[in-house]
Amino acid sequence: MSRTSPGRADAPLFPMRSVVLGAFVPSLLFEIGAGAMMPVIAITATARGATLAVAGVMAALLPIGQILADLPAGALAAKLGDRRAMLLAGAVAAVGFLGLALAPNLAVLAASVLLTGASSAVFNLARHSYLTDITPALQRARVLSTLAGVHRIGFFIGPFAGAAIIHGGDVQNAYWLAVATSLLATLVVAAVRDEPTERASPGDSSAHAAAVPGAKRPTMLAVLREHRTVFTTLGFAVLAVGAVRGARQTVLPLWGEHLGFDPAVTSVIFGLAGGVDMLLFYPAGKVMDRFGRLWIGIPSMVVMAVGLVLLPFATTVGAVAVAAMVIGLGNGMGSGVLMTLGADVAPAGQRSQFLGIWRVFQDTGSAVGPLVISAGAAIGSLAAGIWAMSALALGAAGALGRWVPRWSVHANRTTRRRAGIG
């Protein structure tokens, strides 16, 4: 994959070879397959004899597989390199999707879901590390927020593509589509030539200085120990942001079910929120690059908190749609912010291992959020669970405001001036 020199002010923001073909196109293809798979996991499980509860557990194995693989993904990418890790992840994902298509029983189905989640963790970590590696610090947020937008677009297209290929055929066709897209993503990565990396970049802090050639590769445990203060401060802010974002995937379907909406109506509302979400990824990145990360991170959480507060008061389709779009607006505003912050603080020479640990916090939060909402429903007050997440969103905003300036020179213009960055 060719590298655009970070030091060139006239270098294109999205070089065709290194960024578009090296990361955006494979990510779009990979997420289309994942999006096609997601709606049919539970259906496949019930067809294999699972109860609804067991089918729900099967679907939950995907994020569990991601969390379990985050740390190994960091070590693997550090050992093989980002490009080779993406190639391996794409091939393994194809095997996982193939297992889903051919699974004769629940055991094989569960193993295939876990394998797919694990491959997703490796692929996501490698592309994050790769773009961090090649992108100048003062353009980083736009590149990573666009990557987050590509992820959203692919995941949005996937269910519709899956529905089209399933229509008049078999549910397993969605998995065959995912096999094809993951293999195609792998082929695109393989076709893009790899070249030496230029790591140093104007606007990078000392933590991003070039790695020492021939230096011994640190272990995950050594990286965790060395940067434990970052993870016990900013890491918990990342976990809180991840939880709020994860909750939005659950809160709208559950509230629609609580109000007795037709599933088709709930799906339309969910789609509206997703549409608003996808509109803002590039503007969000531009604001972060120009003014600093906090100008997006804090407003994103505050807007999501407002949407979550409003939702339990919404009892009509129109009111729920408005609250859903406010939540989608807040989530879209924060497109790429966690990846950007991870890139800001990840030290060169330990980048892949650091980002593997970083993604554990992010993915764990995404898994915890829906559990908080479900806990509220279990104790008889879904609204209480939603309001708890609203409070957590405000807490996340406060944590970002407290810890981002300490660890990222790109928190705002003040921190950049103090670091001597124009």
Number of C-alpha atoms within 10 A of each C-alpha: 21 17 20 21 18 22 15 11 10 8 12 10 15 17 14 14 17 23 23 14 19 27 27 25 18 26 28 24 26 30 25 27 30 29 25 29 28 19 16 19 25 22 16 21 24 18 13 16 12 18 13 13 10 15 21 16 15 22 20 18 20 23 21 17 21 25 25 17 24 29 24 18 30 30 25 22 26 24 14 12 16 24 24 19 24 30 22 18 25 28 19 22 31 26 19 25 28 20 21 30 22 14 19 11 15 20 10 15 23 23 19 25 27 24 26 28 26 27 28 27 28 31 28 23 27 29 24 24 27 24 22 25 25 22 28 26 22 20 18 26 34 27 25 28 28 24 27 26 23 22 21 23 21 22 24 20 17 27 21 14 17 27 17 14 18 17 11 8 11 9 19 21 19 30 27 22 24 29 26 17 24 30 22 19 27 26 15 17 24 16 13 16 13 16 10 8 16 16 21 22 20 14 20 20 20 10 15 22 14 16 15 9 7 6 8 8 13 13 14 20 12 13 16 16 11 11 15 12 12 17 19 10 17 25 23 19 27 27 26 29 31 24 27 31 26 22 25 24 14 16 23 23 17 16 21 21 13 12 13 10 15 10 12 9 14 21 15 12 23 21 17 16 24 22 18 19 24 23 17 21 27 23 17 25 28 20 17 28 22 16 16 24 30 23 20 24 28 21 17 26 29 21 21 30 27 19 24 29 21 20 23 18 12 17 13 12 14 11 15 24 22 19 24 28 23 23 31 29 23 27 28 29 31 30 31 28 26 24 24 25 24 25 27 24 24 22 22 20 21 21 25 30 31 26 26 31 24 29 28 21 24 26 22 21 24 24 21 18 27 23 17 21 25 20 14 18 18 11 10 11 13 21 19 18 26 30 21 18 27 24 18 19 28 23 18 26 22 15 20 26 19 14 17 24 19 14 17 22 24 31 26 19 18 15 18 19 12 10 14 11 16 10
